[in-house]
Amino acid sequence: MLIHLQRTLILAVIVVLLMALSATVETDAQEGEWKAPAWADDLVNPYANDESALKNGAEQFEIYCSPCHGHEGKGDGAAGVGLPVNPKNFSSPDVMQQSDGALFWKLNTGRGNMVPYVLLLPEEMRWQLITYVRFLGEKTH
């Protein structure tokens, strides 16, 4: 339990530091539509509709995503309020229409104030986050 808490704290500190560093990125780099490459649509979520992945994704979401995207994924998290570009609402049509692979690519690469999670989380956890993000988006429809 203590090791898990320490790991979580260390990862949270890394996320905050990366966010602070990325805050120096010009707003221009965040403007315009953020599109994943076409090949990302071919990526298949190995954890889609998996209850265990959904639970794990929810836990990771609270740590890594909710500060900016809010607890319900509406883009209204406390840390996201002051960002030059508002965090996405996961139930918005432009997010819901994207493939899991496109969302995974965006999670991996980051943009502007969103850090590249490929550096922070193992692939399994990133897919589990996508599973939960998809759940949040569908929950309101």
Residue pairs with C-beta under 8 A, 6 or more apart in sequence:
8 63
11 63
11 64
11 120
11 121
12 63
12 64
14 120
15 64
15 115
15 120
18 115
18 119
18 120
19 79
19 113
19 115
22 110
22 112
22 113
22 114
22 115
23 113
25 112
25 113
27 84
27 85
27 112
29 111
29 112
30 84
30 85
30 111
30 112
30 113
31 85
34 106
34 111
35 102
36 98
36 99
36 101
36 102
36 103
36 105
36 106
37 105
40 99
40 101
40 102
40 104
40 105
41 99
41 101
41 102
42 101
43 99
43 100
43 101
43 104
43 105
44 100
44 101
45 100
45 101
45 104
45 127
45 130
45 131
45 134
46 127
47 53
47 57
47 124
47 127
47 128
47 130
47 131
48 100
48 131
48 134
49 131
50 131
53 127
53 128
53 131
53 132
54 128
54 131
54 132
54 135
56 125
56 128
57 125
57 128
57 129
57 130
57 131
57 132
57 133
57 135
58 132
60 121
60 125
60 128
60 129
60 132
61 73
61 129
61 132
61 133
61 136
62 71
64 117
64 120
64 121
64 129
65 73
65 77
65 129
65 133
66 77
67 77
67 78
67 79
67 80
68 75
68 77
68 79
68 80
68 83
68 87
68 113
68 114
69 75
69 76
69 77
69 80
69 87
69 88
69 89
69 90
70 76
70 77
70 80
70 87
71 77
72 136
72 139
72 140
73 89
73 90
73 91
73 133
73 136
73 137
74 89
74 90
74 91
75 86
75 87
75 88
75 89
75 90
75 92
76 89
77 87
80 86
80 87
83 112
83 113
84 112
84 113
85 112
85 113
87 114
88 94
88 95
89 95
90 96
90 133
90 136
90 137
91 136
91 137
91 138
91 139
91 140
91 141
92 137
95 103
95 137
96 137
96 138
96 141
100 130
100 134
103 130
103 133
103 134
104 126
104 127
104 130
106 114
107 117
107 118
107 126
107 129
107 130
108 116
108 117
108 118
108 126
109 116
109 118
110 116
110 117
117 126
117 129
118 126
121 129
